[in-house]
Amino acid sequence: MAGLAPDIQEIVRKDIPLAPYTSFGIGGPADLYAEPKTIEQLEALVTEADKNHIPYYILGGGSNTLFSDKGFRGIVIRPQFKKISTTETPTEASIVAEAGATIAQLIQAAAKSDLSGIEVWVGLPGTIGGAVRGNAGAGGVEIKDMLSSATILDLKQRKIMELSNADLELEYRHSTLKDKPHLIVLSATFHFDKKLPAQEQQLLMKDVLQKRHATQPKGKSAGCAFKNGTDPLTHTIISAGKLIDECGLKGTRVGGIEISTIHGNFLQNTGNATQQDVLDTIALIKKTVKTQKNIDLHEEIQIVPE
C-alpha cells in the first residue's frame, strides 16, 4: 500500500496472526494488519485498499469472529479510536462512545456519573462498534433500548452520516449494518434517564457477574454461538442453549471444539481447534436440533472467509 502517507504507512504490518485478536483464539496470518487511531487514518486505509483492489475486513473486539486458519488475504483493520464523553442536563444524559471503546468502558463511564440502565451488560465482551452492528444485549436490555443514534462512515460514498435508532432497524442480534458491510460505526450515542449511585450499581453488577460466572464457561469461545430458536407451532422463543441441552449435545467434541458442559450454546476451543472444527460443530448442532425439535438455529458467529 505504497500510496499511503508515511504516518499511516507505519501502522500497516505484514503477516500478523489473527488468533490473538479473537476470543475464539482461531485465525492464521493476515497479509496486512492495521490499527488506525483516527477516522482519517481509517478512511485513508480503506481508500488505498480499494484503489489497489485489496480486500479489507473491519475487526472490532473479535468476540464473535471466526477467521480461517489460513488467515485473511487482504488487510484487517482494527479501529482504535476509543473516546467516551458524557453530557448531562437536569432531566436526562447521554454518552457518546467511539467504536473502538469497549462495552466495559461504557459501563464504567455511566457508573462514574451515576447513570443507570446498562449494569446488566457487565461482563459482555466486545466493542461499541460491534455491539451496535449486532444489537448486543443481556439481562433483557439490548443496544436498541439505550441507543439514540450512531455516526456512520459510508465506505462506498466516502461520507459520514448520522443514523437514528429507527434508521438502524435494530432487532434481535441484528441491524441494517449487517446487511450493508460498507457502513462502519464510528461512534454511538446512548441516552440515560435514570440515576443510581455508583455503589448501588456495583452491588447490582457484582450479582450479575456472579450469575454469569455460574452459568457460563471460562476459556476461549465466541460467547453464545446461536441465536435463540422459534417454535414453529407456538411461535414462542426458546433458548438455543436449552435446545442443545435437550438434544443431548453437551460435552460433545468435534476436533478441538467442545460443546460446553456448563452452557450448551458455548463452543469452547480446547486448545487446538480449527475453523473447520467450529463449522463442523455448528453443522452438527443445526442438524440435530432440526431433526429432534424441528427448529432451525442460526449462528451469531461472524465467519470470515480467507
Secondary structure, DSSP 8 states (H G I E B T S, - for coil): -TTS-HHHHTTEEEEEESGGGSTT----EEEEEE--SSHHHHHHHHHHHHHTT--EEE--S-TTEE-BTTBEEEEEE------EEEEE-SS-EEEEEETTSBHHHHHHHHHHTTEES-GGGTT--SBHHHHHHTT-EETTEEHHHHEEEEEEEETTTTEEEEEETTTTT-BTTB-HHHH-TTEEEEEEEEEE-EE--HHHHHHHHHHHHHHHHHHS--SB--SB-B--EE-TTT--EE-HHHHHHHTT-TT-EETTEEE-SS-TTBEEE-SS--HHHHHHHHHHHHHHHHHHH-----B-SEE---
